[in-house]
């Protein structure tokens, strides 16, 4: 049974890191897209407002991607807590996630239905 727990723990560790890397890659891809969009509209033949709505939409997508990345970090933190309880024999260094890294920002907390007191 102990071998199964360790195998599961290693698999989960690998898959969480893979998911986190993919989230980061999507954020990087959107940053490149935004840079290209802004560079393209600097063409003197293009009006300055061209693509503004697309930029707003992309910025929203970036915000959601960052939120997804934060939630994956929360998953990582929770799995680390489970690992400390159920895979205590693992010699690896546990993941320590500072509480501030997984806190919801006030705007996101309001969107999630939480009351925010300033």
GURONU-529430 format. One line per 3 residues: their letters; for each residue x, y, z of N, C-alpha, C. Coordinates in Angstrom, 1 decimal. Layout:
BEGIN
A> X:Y:Z:X:Y:Z:X:Y:Z | ...
This chain:
BEGIN
XXX> 0.8:-1.2:0.0:0.0:0.0:0.0:0.9:1.3:0.0 | 2.0:1.2:0.7:2.9:2.4:0.8:3.4:2.7:-0.5 | 3.8:1.7:-1.3:4.3:2.0:-2.7:3.2:2.7:-3.5
XXX> 2.0:2.3:-3.4:0.9:2.9:-4.2:0.8:4.4:-3.8 | 0.8:4.7:-2.5:0.7:6.1:-2.0:1.8:6.9:-2.6 | 3.1:6.4:-2.6:4.2:7.2:-3.1:4.1:7.3:-4.6
XXX> 3.6:6.3:-5.3:3.5:6.4:-6.8:2.4:7.4:-7.1 | 1.3:7.4:-6.4:0.3:8.4:-6.6:0.8:9.8:-6.3 | 1.5:10.0:-5.2:2.1:11.3:-4.8:3.0:11.8:-5.9
XXX> 3.9:11.0:-6.4:4.8:11.4:-7.5:4.0:11.8:-8.8 | 3.0:11.0:-9.1:2.2:11.3:-10.3:1.5:12.6:-10.1 | 0.9:12.8:-9.0:0.2:14.1:-8.7:1.1:15.3:-8.8
XXX> 2.3:15.1:-8.2:3.3:16.2:-8.2:3.7:16.5:-9.7 | 3.9:15.5:-10.5:4.2:15.8:-11.9:3.1:16.5:-12.6 | 1.9:16.0:-12.4:0.7:16.6:-13.1:0.4:18.0:-12.7
XXX> 0.5:18.3:-11.4:0.3:19.6:-10.9:1.3:20.6:-11.5 | 2.6:20.2:-11.5:3.6:21.1:-12.1:3.4:21.2:-13.6 | 2.9:20.2:-14.3:2.6:20.3:-15.7:1.4:21.3:-15.9
XXX> 0.4:21.2:-15.1:-0.8:22.1:-15.2:-0.3:23.6:-14.9 | 0.5:23.7:-13.9:1.1:25.1:-13.6:1.9:25.6:-14.8 | 2.7:24.8:-15.4:3.5:25.2:-16.5:2.7:25.6:-17.7
XXX> 1.6:24.8:-18.0:0.7:25.2:-19.1:0.0:26.5:-18.8 | -0.4:26.7:-17.6:-1.1:28.0:-17.2:-0.1:29.2:-17.5 | 1.2:29.0:-17.1:2.2:30.0:-17.3:2.4:30.2:-18.8
XXX> 2.4:29.1:-19.6:2.6:29.3:-21.0:1.5:30.0:-21.7 | 0.2:29.8:-21.2:-0.9:30.6:-21.7:-0.8:32.0:-21.4 | -0.3:32.4:-20.2:-0.1:33.8:-19.9:1.0:34.4:-20.7
XXX> 2.0:33.7:-21.0:3.1:34.2:-21.8:2.6:34.4:-23.3 | 1.8:33.4:-23.8:1.3:33.5:-25.1:0.4:34.7:-25.3 | -0.4:35.0:-24.3:-1.3:36.2:-24.3:-0.5:37.5:-24.3
XXX> 0.6:37.5:-23.5:1.5:38.6:-23.4:2.1:38.9:-24.8 | 2.5:37.9:-25.4:3.1:38.0:-26.8:2.1:38.5:-27.8 | 0.9:38.0:-27.7:-0.2:38.4:-28.5:-0.5:39.9:-28.3
XXX> -0.6:40.3:-27.0:-0.9:41.7:-26.7:0.2:42.6:-27.3 | 1.5:42.2:-27.1:2.6:43.0:-27.7:2.5:43.1:-29.2 | 2.1:42.0:-29.9:2.0:42.1:-31.3:0.8:43.0:-31.7
XXX> -0.3:42.9:-31.0:-1.4:43.7:-31.3:-1.1:45.2:-31.2 | -0.4:45.5:-30.1:0.0:46.9:-29.9:1.0:47.4:-30.9 | 1.9:46.6:-31.3:2.9:46.9:-32.3:2.2:47.1:-33.6
XXX> 1.2:46.3:-34.0:0.5:46.4:-35.2:-0.3:47.7:-35.4 | -0.8:48.1:-34.3:-1.6:49.3:-34.4:-0.8:50.6:-34.3 | 0.5:50.5:-34.2:1.4:51.6:-34.2:1.7:52.0:-35.7
XXX> 1.2:51.2:-36.6:1.3:51.5:-38.0:0.6:52.8:-38.3 | 1.3:53.8:-38.9:0.7:55.1:-39.2:-0.6:55.0:-40.0 | -0.8:53.9:-40.8:-2.0:53.8:-41.6:-3.2:53.2:-40.8
XXX> -3.0:52.9:-39.6:-4.0:52.3:-38.7:-4.5:53.4:-37.7 | -5.8:53.5:-37.5:-6.3:54.5:-36.5:-5.9:54.0:-35.1 | -5.7:54.9:-34.2:-5.2:54.6:-32.9:-6.2:53.7:-32.1
XXX> -7.5:53.8:-32.4:-8.5:53.1:-31.7:-8.7:51.7:-32.2 | -8.1:51.3:-33.3:-8.3:50.0:-33.9:-7.8:48.9:-33.0 | -8.7:48.0:-32.8:-8.4:46.8:-32.0:-8.5:47.0:-30.5
XXX> -9.1:48.2:-30.1:-9.2:48.5:-28.7:-10.1:47.5:-28.0 | -11.2:47.1:-28.6:-12.1:46.1:-28.0:-11.4:44.8:-27.9 | -10.6:44.4:-28.9:-9.9:43.1:-28.8:-8.9:43.2:-27.6
XXX> -8.2:44.3:-27.4:-7.3:44.5:-26.3:-8.0:44.3:-25.0 | -9.1:44.9:-24.9:-9.9:44.8:-23.6:-10.3:43.3:-23.4 | -10.7:42.6:-24.4:-11.1:41.2:-24.3:-9.8:40.4:-23.9
XXX> -8.7:40.7:-24.5:-7.5:40.0:-24.2:-7.1:40.2:-22.8 | -7.2:41.4:-22.3:-6.9:41.8:-20.9:-7.8:41.0:-20.0 | -9.0:40.9:-20.3:-9.9:40.0:-19.5:-9.5:38.6:-19.5
XXX> -9.1:38.1:-20.6:-8.6:36.7:-20.7:-7.4:36.5:-19.9 | -6.5:37.5:-19.9:-5.3:37.4:-19.1:-5.6:37.4:-17.6 | -6.6:38.2:-17.2:-7.0:38.2:-15.8:-7.6:36.8:-15.4
XXX> -8.4:36.2:-16.3:-8.9:34.8:-16.0:-7.8:33.8:-15.9 | -6.8:34.0:-16.8:-5.6:33.0:-16.8:-4.8:33.2:-15.5 | -4.7:34.4:-15.0:-3.9:34.6:-13.8:-4.7:34.0:-12.6
XXX> -6.1:34.2:-12.7:-6.9:33.6:-11.7:-6.8:32.1:-11.7 | -6.8:31.5:-12.9:-6.6:30.0:-13.0:-5.3:29.6:-12.4 | -4.3:30.4:-12.7:-2.9:30.0:-12.2:-2.9:30.1:-10.6
XXX> -3.6:31.1:-10.1:-3.7:31.2:-8.6:-4.5:30.0:-8.0 | -5.5:29.6:-8.7:-6.3:28.4:-8.2:-5.5:27.2:-8.3 | -4.7:27.0:-9.4:-3.8:25.9:-9.4:-2.8:25.9:-8.3
XXX> -2.3:27.1:-7.9:-1.4:27.2:-6.8:-2.1:26.7:-5.5 | -3.4:27.1:-5.4:-4.2:26.6:-4.2:-4.3:25.1:-4.2 | -4.5:24.5:-5.4:-4.6:23.0:-5.5:-3.2:22.4:-5.1
XXX> -2.1:23.0:-5.5:-0.8:22.6:-5.2:-0.6:22.6:-3.6 | -1.1:23.7:-3.1:-1.0:23.9:-1.6:-1.8:22.8:-0.9 | -3.0:22.6:-1.3:-3.8:21.6:-0.7:-3.2:20.2:-0.8
XXX> -2.7:19.9:-2.0:-2.1:18.6:-2.2:-0.9:18.4:-1.3 | -0.1:19.5:-1.1:1.1:19.4:-0.2:0.7:19.1:1.2 | -0.5:19.7:1.6:-1.0:19.4:3.0:-1.4:17.9:3.1
XXX> -2.0:17.4:2.0:-2.4:16.0:2.0:-1.2:15.1:2.0 | -0.1:15.5:1.3:1.1:14.7:1.2:1.8:14.6:2.6 | 1.7:15.7:3.3:2.4:15.7:4.7:1.7:14.7:5.6
XXX> 0.4:14.5:5.4:-0.4:13.6:6.2:-0.3:12.1:5.8 | -0.4:11.9:4.4:-0.5:10.6:3.9:0.8:10.0:3.3 | 1.8:10.9:3.0:3.0:10.4:2.4:4.2:11.0:3.2
XXX> 4.0:10.9:4.5:5.0:11.5:5.4:6.4:10.9:5.3 | 6.5:9.7:4.7:7.8:9.1:4.5:8.6:9.7:3.3 | 7.9:10.5:2.5:8.6:11.1:1.4:9.7:12.0:1.8
XXX> 10.9:11.8:1.3:12.0:12.6:1.7:12.1:13.9:1.0 | 11.2:14.2:0.1:11.2:15.4:-0.7:11.0:16.7:0.2 | 11.3:17.8:-0.4:11.1:19.1:0.3:9.6:19.5:0.1
XXX> 8.9:19.7:1.1:7.5:20.1:0.9:7.4:21.5:0.3 | 6.3:21.7:-0.4:6.0:23.0:-1.0:5.4:23.9:0.0 | 5.9:25.0:0.2:5.4:26.0:1.1:4.9:27.2:0.3
XXX> 3.6:27.4:0.4:2.9:28.5:-0.4:2.5:29.6:0.6 | 3.1:30.8:0.5:2.7:31.8:1.4:1.2:32.2:1.3 | 0.5:32.4:2.4:-0.9:32.7:2.3:-1.3:33.9:1.3
XXX> -0.4:34.9:1.2:-0.7:36.0:0.4:-0.8:35.6:-1.1 | -0.1:34.5:-1.5:0.0:34.1:-2.9:-1.4:33.5:-3.3 | -2.2:33.0:-2.4:-3.4:32.3:-2.7:-4.6:33.1:-2.3
XXX> -4.5:34.3:-1.8:-5.6:35.1:-1.4:-6.3:35.6:-2.6 | -7.6:35.7:-2.5:-8.4:36.3:-3.6:-8.3:37.8:-3.5 | -8.1:38.5:-4.6:-8.0:39.9:-4.6:-9.5:40.5:-4.3
XXX> -9.6:41.7:-3.8:-10.9:42.2:-3.4:-12.0:42.1:-4.6 | -11.6:42.4:-5.8:-12.5:42.4:-6.9:-13.0:41.0:-7.2 | -12.1:40.0:-7.1:-12.4:38.6:-7.3:-13.3:38.1:-6.2
XXX> -13.0:38.5:-5.0:-13.8:38.1:-3.8:-15.2:38.6:-4.0 | -15.4:39.8:-4.4:-16.7:40.3:-4.6:-17.4:39.5:-5.7 | -16.7:39.2:-6.8:-17.3:38.4:-7.9:-17.7:37.0:-7.4
XXX> -17.0:36.5:-6.4:-17.3:35.2:-5.9:-18.4:35.3:-4.9 | -18.9:36.5:-4.6:-20.0:36.6:-3.7:-19.6:36.9:-2.3 | -18.3:37.1:-2.0:-17.9:37.4:-0.7:-18.1:38.9:-0.4
XXX> -18.3:39.2:0.9:-18.4:40.6:1.2:-17.0:41.1:1.5 | -16.7:42.2:0.9:-15.3:42.8:1.1:-15.4:44.1:1.9 | -14.7:44.2:3.0:-14.7:45.4:3.8:-13.4:46.0:3.7
X> -13.4:47.2:3.2:-12.1:48.0:3.0:-11.6:48.5:4.3
